[in-house]
Amino acid sequence: MGKLSRNEMRKRRHRRIRRKVVGTPERPRLCVYKSLRHIYAQLVDDSRGHTLVAASTLDPEIRGQVKSPDVEAAKLVGQLLARRAVERGIREVVFDRSGYPYHGKVRALAEAAREGGLVF
């Protein structure tokens, strides 16, 4: 078997983590995904398989402010997600970093969501 790519290793970590991290209606899973151009975050109720709240750099509220998917863009996504979650009465979440290291954009998004009122 050949050497695994970075993304394949991340996917394996993600699958391993997902066995342990489960979102419920009372405490949904805050899931993060990064592409080369955008950052996505959503709150998922795994018991029903529904997305409760979502935010990304594609949202019209953020899109005009963001030039590239950097740490500042991740902060804006985290703030927007937290604001939408609090409006829907969601305070506590479980953080799913999707196999990404807790560093850079993922960390910035998480800290902005915490500052916005989410607890995890």
C-alpha positions in Angstrom: 0.0 0.0 0.0 1.4 3.4 -1.0 1.7 6.5 1.1 -1.6 8.3 1.9 -2.2 11.8 0.8 -2.8 14.6 3.4 -6.5 14.7 2.5 -6.9 10.9 2.7 -5.3 11.0 6.2 -7.7 13.8 7.1 -10.6 11.8 5.9 -9.5 8.8 8.0 -9.2 11.1 11.1 -12.6 12.5 10.4 -14.2 9.1 10.2 -12.5 8.1 13.5 -13.6 11.2 15.2 -17.2 10.9 13.9 -17.6 7.6 15.7 -17.3 9.5 19.0 -18.8 13.0 18.2 -22.6 12.9 17.9 -25.0 15.9 17.6 -28.4 15.9 19.3 -31.3 18.4 19.0 -30.3 19.9 22.4 -26.6 19.9 21.6 -25.9 19.8 17.8 -22.6 19.1 16.2 -20.7 22.2 14.8 -19.1 20.8 11.7 -16.3 22.6 9.8 -15.3 22.1 6.2 -12.5 24.0 4.3 -12.1 24.1 0.5 -9.4 26.0 -1.2 -11.7 29.0 -1.8 -14.3 28.9 1.0 -15.0 27.9 4.6 -18.2 26.3 5.7 -19.7 25.6 9.1 -23.0 24.1 10.1 -24.9 22.8 13.1 -26.2 19.3 12.6 -28.7 17.3 14.5 -27.4 13.7 13.8 -30.5 12.0 15.3 -32.6 13.3 12.4 -29.9 14.1 9.9 -30.9 17.8 9.6 -28.8 20.9 9.3 -30.2 23.4 11.9 -28.0 26.4 11.1 -25.3 27.0 8.4 -22.9 29.8 7.5 -20.1 30.1 5.0 -18.0 32.6 3.1 -20.6 32.2 0.3 -23.3 33.9 2.4 -24.3 37.4 1.1 -23.6 38.9 4.5 -20.0 37.9 4.4 -19.2 37.6 0.7 -18.6 41.3 0.1 -16.2 41.6 3.1 -14.1 38.5 2.1 -11.4 38.6 -0.5 -9.8 35.3 0.3 -10.5 32.4 2.7 -8.1 33.5 5.4 -8.3 33.6 9.2 -10.4 36.8 9.1 -12.9 35.1 6.9 -13.1 32.2 9.3 -13.8 34.6 12.2 -16.6 36.2 10.2 -18.2 32.8 9.5 -17.9 31.8 13.2 -19.6 35.1 14.3 -22.4 34.7 11.7 -23.0 31.0 12.7 -23.1 31.9 16.4 -25.5 34.8 15.8 -27.9 32.6 13.8 -27.6 29.8 16.4 -28.4 32.1 19.3 -31.4 33.5 17.4 -32.7 29.9 17.1 -32.1 29.2 20.8 -29.1 27.0 20.4 -26.3 27.7 23.0 -24.5 24.4 23.5 -22.8 22.5 20.7 -20.3 19.7 20.1 -17.3 20.8 18.0 -16.3 18.6 15.0 -13.2 19.8 13.4 -13.5 17.2 10.6 -10.0 15.9 11.0 -8.4 19.3 10.5 -5.8 20.4 13.1 -7.1 22.8 15.7 -5.1 25.7 14.3 -5.4 28.7 12.0 -8.8 28.9 10.3 -10.5 26.2 12.3 -9.3 27.7 15.6 -10.4 31.2 14.5 -13.8 30.0 13.6 -14.2 28.1 16.9 -13.0 31.1 19.0 -15.4 33.5 17.1 -18.3 31.1 17.7 -17.4 31.0 21.4 -17.3 34.8 21.6 -20.7 34.9 19.8 -22.3 32.9 22.6 -21.8 29.2 21.8 -20.5 26.9 24.5 -18.3 23.9 23.7 
